[in-house]
Each structure stands twice: as C-alpha cells, then as structure tokens.
C-alpha cells in the first residue's frame, strides 16, 4: 500500500509506503503522527461501508420513531405518567419496528409512505395508551414521509458524511492546511491496483473517488494512560478520543468480538505464537483478569493482582499488545500504528519491544507504522529485521519542515541521515562537556 498526502494539516506533501514496518522519525511538531491518524481515519471510515450505511439509516429511522412516541407521550400525559409497562413495551417495540422497516427497504427496489405505514401498523396498534388507532396512524404519516425521504438519500452522500465525521473527530475539525483553508487537501491510498482519493476543503470532505471496501482494521495505539481511568460503563466511553474509544471497545467490550471465531483463531495461532510469548514473558509473564468491570494483571510469581490503571505506562504498552494477540483481534494485513511507543520504556525494554514488533509483523504479515525519537529503538528494529529476514519490508522516513510545510524524505537506503537527526542532542551535550572541561568545571 502507498499513502500520499498533499496539503493535509501541516503536511505539504508525503509519499509513504505502508507495507511491513514503516518507521517515521523527526523532530517534534513535524507531522509524524499525522500519517498514522490519516490511516486510522481512512480505514475506519471505509471499512465495511455497506454495514455503516445500513447502521446510519437504521439509527435515523429508530430515532424518528422514538421521538414520535416520546412526543405523543408528553402531549397525552402532560400532567401524569403513563404506566411503566406501556412505556417499556413502546420503547422495546421501537427497535423491532425500525428493523422491520429496514428489512423491507433492503428487500424492495422502492419503498413508499404507505409501505412504511403498513409495516408499522402492528406496532402502532400497541400504542393504544396514546390514543385511537386511526388518530395515531394519521399522525404517523408525517413520520413515514420523513423516513421515506431519509431512505432516499444517496449512499454516496451518507458515506461522504461518515468520512467527514471520522476525520473531523480524529483531527478536531482541522484538516486542511491552516495557512490556506481554501486549498484542497488530498488523501490518496494506492492498494494493489486500486486507488482511493479523498478530497477536503475548508475542513470538510467534498469528494470520494473510487471508494472500495477496506477489509482490514487500522488500530492506533498512543496515550495508554487513558485506560488508567477507563469508565466502568460502556456508554461513557463515547467521551473518549476516537482512537482510544476504538481500542477500548476492541480490548474490553465482549459484545464487539466474535467469540467463536476468536476461539478457533487462538487454537490455530498457538504454535506460531510460542516465540512471541517467550519474548513477551521477559517483561510481562502475567494474566489479565476481569472483576466487576475492572481489569487487573496478576503476575504468575505473586499471589495478588494489580489494577490495570496502577500498571506503569511501560508495562501497559506490552499488556495492550499482548491482549490484541491473545484475543486474536488482529489478522493478516491489518494496520497497527504505534505513536512513539518507546516514550515510557527503558532502553532495554525498547529493544525488547522492537523485537516483538518485528516478530509480530513476520508471523501475522501485519502493516506496522511506528513514529519514534529513539535511536536505540530504530537500531533494534533494523537489526531484528535483518535477523528475521524482513529488511526488504522495512522502510524509514524522516520528517522535516520546509517553507512552513512538512515534507517526508525516504531514508531507507541512507539511514545515517535519520540517525544524525536523532543524535543532535548527544552532539549538543558533547559540545557542552568540552566547553566545561576547557573551563575546568
């Protein structure tokens, strides 16, 4: 896969190969994280678009009927409260009837207002606590007309809105180059013989060309301190940042996972995971437990368990990666983005983490994107990539600023430039050391 960006956020231009392991280095505030965030936005917006379109339409139909019921209740029972049983049955029926409307819509070329009323007739008859059948049916006609209008909205418009919402959430509604918001921002993804192009203007997605179903996931792993205070109740997770919410649901929400598929997958993977877990156990030889919504880690050598939030950030990085593998949540060609994973790791653990990334890439044939400031980490990836014979799948890039815009330079064949950029701090300290020695301090 090849990702090209033009005038996107701080980036003037970028042309990055996303295959095997992609390492991106550079100074702070030079757009390194933007590459991973674009990948996350792209794959989450266009992964299984048919299901997303279906969900969006169903969500709107559901809300229209739910609002109708609550509005009628407020009129009928302005000074009292309807029976709890009636309210419960009405709300329970909203999902079922909205699902029936969607089933009819999916199985017919056209849907009319009369069709929607006919499909809904059995549900309307159960709303007798709100009034007579004829009266309610007449009122429901307006809702049926709005539902029909909604279902007639083109799929392209909805998909474009989904893409806009996803990228706006990832980039906090700042997508175009801030120096010129009128300028088009382009995201081009070349996947085999397919080419997807997203175009943005004034921070809005204005076109999608050659949209295809992106079958793989993109997982973004960054601020693991979020999980220190992960809300106990799932509906509170909506307040998390989009990448964190996605990862939390993958790791901790049993309703998001196909358990049968994962059981089979774990059995298949057991043999090839042996070497990976041997490396993991150098750092985390423990089991993750759940107790009343809280997650704990129990080391096999001690009798007590530590709450997930009390783990050091360095240990947490290993635990999250181990969970993704143990739960069989990743598959061939999925993308995992690690934003400065070494930041909380001792140099020796940086080397172990690099070892794991290379092993995981080789075993699962993943696409890994890593941003880093550590020459230890880069050197370890390079050496382990050679050891496991995947150097040809490892690419290195250096980000920098030119004329107020970020550009990316591929340095796969001249890594000295990359190491030089990361050793400037060491050079500065050596200069200071020599200065102090000359002064006799």
Beta strands, then each sheet from edge to edge (+ up, - down):
strand 1: 2-8
strand 2: 11-17
strand 3: 21-26
strand 4: 185-191
strand 5: 194-201
strand 6: 204-209
strand 7: 218-221
strand 8: 286-291
strand 9: 294-299
strand 10: 305-307
strand 11: 335-339
strand 12: 367-372
strand 13: 394-402
strand 14: 405-410
sheet 1: 6+ 5- 4+ 1- 2+ 14+ 13- 3- 12- 11- 7-
sheet 2: 8+ 9- 10+
end
